[in-house]
Amino acid sequence: MTRLKNLRRVNCVSSKIINMKFYPLAKPYITAKDKASVLEVLNTNYLSLGPKLSEFEKKFAKKLGVKYACAVSSGTAGLHLSMLAVGIGAGDEIITTPFSFVASANSILCVGAKPVFVDINPLTYNLDPAKIKEKITSLPADRRKKLKAILVVHIFGQCCDMGAIQRLASKYKLLIIEDACESIGAAYKGKLAGTFGQAGVFAFYPNKQMTTGEGGMIVTNSKKIYEICNSLKNQGRAKNDQWLNHKSLGYNYRLDEMSAALGISQLEKLDFMIRKRRQIAAWYNEILKPYDDIVQSPMTAAVNTHSWFLYVIKIKNKKIDRDLLIANLKKAGVSSKQYLPSIHLFDFYKKLFGYKKGDFPVSENVSGHSLALPIYLGLTRRDCEYIIHKLIAEINNLNDAG
Ligand SMILES: *Cc1c(COP(=O)(O)O)cnc(C)c1O
């Protein structure tokens, strides 16, 4: 009897929780087919280095329209190997953005090179080509010699201004590596993110447009880069795949078969999933329109096709405490998050390179006043209306309070 009573109480509490709306920031879209494809692998003897890995790589390369794809255990691993594969190392300097997930700049540190940050465009939040040029031309000759590459990051699902960046790269003889971890399916003038540089890297963490749990992919048209990545991800193994023949220092950055199987299944519905994200973003844009004096909604450059990793807005009134807004929204059942802190202001970057507040004001301004709203398959127009309604109400509350 007591047990029954307890049970009833539990049910009562849980139904109360269910009745309160709560929107997470992201949610993977996993279907019965995804689950079946992972289970299928578990019923075989191949849990790693099996047929799913090469199938995933081949299908991914085809989808991107590139010659080679090399699956790895994370986007971060992919960035690390790309740096090594194009020959970047100690003493080299790499131009990149401070407005990114820390993994992009860290991949430069991982190979002993130095990131040279350049500020971003205030509307697209991507690297500003004019500022790249300014940076290059302002460097003394000895520093300019050390410049080897531009690591572009296509932020939030939108490509950088690749025309201008490619012109600069060829003028100053710099390689291009693309961190396309947030931008699978995004395009600049119809050309897909990840296909502009010597190598492009994608990530499949559960909050990305498609997922393998953990996982990543390097794409390239260079056989040499492909072969180096393939070897290094597997302990530096020689090409003939002899189990204990290691020709160089390597890593274990392999993607297992369960993840690869999930990747194949997710890739099949990638276009559908991106279409759904575009629909949600379009709803947000439309619902936010009357509030454009309060909130700056994301800007998509006319030459770009967005793939919406995140929907990030900026609060126009700089006096509003963004972190307090995030906390209040959470209480109202809406998850949101700061995207992103500026990398140059992390302690270890400040210590290593002497960066300080004010060095990249555009990036810092976006870091200080922006937040990401929920975006995942299953959100309806009504959900979007609810979320924006809460957002505006909480901003107004803070306006009145301060
Ligand atoms: C997600 C992401 C990565 C890589 O992430 P992993 O978690 O290592 O797969 C790299 N750069 C950017 C910009 C990202 O958003």
The ligand as an SDF file (V2000), in Angstrom:
LIG
                    3D

 15 15  0  0  0  0  0  0  0  0999 V2000
   32.2450   21.1220  -32.9360 C   0  0  0  0  0  0  0  0  0  0  0  0
   33.3900   21.8740  -33.4110 C   0  0  0  0  0  0  0  0  0  0  0  0
   34.6720   21.3060  -33.5550 C   0  0  0  0  0  0  0  0  0  0  0  0
   35.0170   19.8810  -33.2540 C   0  0  0  0  0  0  0  0  0  0  0  0
   34.3570   19.3070  -32.2480 O   0  0  0  0  0  0  0  0  0  0  0  0
   34.5280   17.8190  -31.7160 P   0  0  0  0  0  0  0  0  0  0  0  0
   33.7340   17.8660  -30.4890 O   0  0  0  0  0  0  0  0  0  0  0  0
   35.9720   17.5580  -31.4960 O   0  0  0  0  0  0  0  0  0  0  0  0
   33.9750   16.8730  -32.7310 O   0  0  0  0  0  0  0  0  0  0  0  0
   35.6790   22.1020  -34.0680 C   0  0  0  0  0  0  0  0  0  0  0  0
   35.4770   23.3860  -34.3980 N   0  0  0  0  0  0  0  0  0  0  0  0
   34.2720   23.9620  -34.2850 C   0  0  0  0  0  0  0  0  0  0  0  0
   34.1150   25.3790  -34.7240 C   0  0  0  0  0  0  0  0  0  0  0  0
   33.1970   23.2460  -33.7660 C   0  0  0  0  0  0  0  0  0  0  0  0
   32.0100   23.8490  -33.6100 O   0  0  0  0  0  0  0  0  0  0  0  0
  1  2  1  0
  2  3  1  0
  2 14  2  0
  3  4  1  0
  3 10  2  0
  4  5  1  0
  5  6  1  0
  6  7  2  0
  6  8  1  0
  6  9  1  0
 10 11  1  0
 11 12  2  0
 12 13  1  0
 12 14  1  0
 14 15  1  0
M  END
$$$$
